[in-house]
Amino acid sequence: RSSDLPFAWGGIGVGLSVSLSIVGAAWGIFTTASALSGAAIRSPEIRSKNLISIIFCEAVAIYGVILAIIMSGKMGAGSGMADDGTYSYLTMAGGYTLLAAGITLGVGNMACGM
């Protein structure tokens, strides 16, 4: 139905922000951990100093989850219906804005992991 459209697009945006952020963090941890394990074999004293790289990769995933929670809270804001039973322009624009924000956040966080 067209009346579910803004919430569907907003939900897809929230889902993409979480999933792409986690993919980026996992990719970053994978690359960083394999490089750190090779470096730790050569010089074991720098093992604890290089853990900051993994912490930054985890922070990318946490950032994506926190912003997805904020975005899902914004999904219900301003959900006014028009007199004919359709959603208002602001509600439709809000759904598409959340979709764009979710894609932008997810792709940005995925690029951070690469």
C-alpha positions in Angstrom: 0.0 0.0 0.0 1.1 3.5 -0.6 0.2 4.5 2.9 3.1 2.4 4.3 5.6 3.8 1.9 7.4 6.4 4.1 7.8 4.0 7.0 9.1 1.3 4.6 11.7 3.5 3.1 12.7 4.8 6.5 13.1 1.2 7.8 15.2 0.2 4.8 17.4 3.2 5.5 17.8 2.3 9.1 18.6 -1.3 8.2 21.1 -0.3 5.6 22.9 2.0 8.0 23.3 -0.8 10.6 24.2 -3.6 8.1 26.7 -1.6 6.0 28.3 -0.1 9.2 28.8 -3.6 10.6 30.2 -4.9 7.3 32.7 -2.0 7.2 33.7 -2.6 10.8 34.1 -6.4 10.2 36.2 -5.7 7.1 38.4 -3.2 9.0 38.9 -5.7 11.9 39.7 -8.4 9.4 42.4 -6.4 7.6 43.8 -4.9 10.8 43.9 -8.1 12.7 45.7 -10.0 10.0 48.3 -7.2 9.7 48.7 -6.9 13.5 49.2 -10.7 13.9 52.0 -10.6 11.4 53.5 -7.6 13.2 53.2 -9.2 16.6 55.2 -12.2 15.4 58.1 -10.0 14.4 58.1 -7.8 17.5 55.8 -8.9 20.4 56.3 -5.8 22.4 54.1 -3.6 20.1 51.1 -5.9 20.4 49.2 -3.8 22.9 50.0 -0.5 21.2 48.4 -1.6 17.9 45.0 -2.5 19.5 43.9 1.0 19.0 43.3 0.2 15.3 40.8 -2.5 16.2 39.1 -0.2 18.7 38.6 2.4 16.0 37.0 -0.3 13.7 34.6 -1.3 16.5 33.7 2.4 17.1 32.5 2.6 13.4 30.0 -0.2 14.1 28.9 1.4 17.4 28.5 4.7 15.6 26.3 3.1 13.0 24.1 1.4 15.6 23.7 4.6 17.7 22.7 6.6 14.7 20.3 3.9 13.5 18.6 4.1 16.9 18.3 7.9 16.5 17.0 7.5 13.0 14.4 4.9 14.1 13.2 7.4 16.7 12.7 10.0 14.0 10.6 7.7 11.9 7.4 8.3 13.9 7.9 12.1 14.2 5.6 14.1 12.1 3.5 11.2 10.8 0.5 13.2 10.0 -2.2 11.9 7.7 -4.0 14.0 5.2 -7.8 14.1 5.1 -8.0 11.6 2.2 -6.0 8.9 4.2 -2.6 9.4 2.6 0.5 10.7 4.3 1.4 14.3 4.1 4.3 15.7 2.1 6.5 16.1 5.2 6.0 12.5 6.2 6.8 11.2 2.7 9.9 13.5 2.5 10.9 12.2 6.0 10.8 8.6 4.8 13.0 9.4 1.8 15.3 11.5 3.9 15.8 8.6 6.3 16.6 6.3 3.4 19.2 8.7 2.0 20.7 9.2 5.5 20.9 5.5 6.1 22.6 4.8 2.7 25.0 7.7 3.3 25.8 6.6 6.8 26.3 2.9 5.8 28.4 3.6 2.8 30.5 6.1 4.7 31.1 3.6 7.5 31.8 0.8 5.1 34.4 3.0 3.4 36.0 3.7 6.8 36.5 -0.1 7.2 38.1 -0.5 3.8 
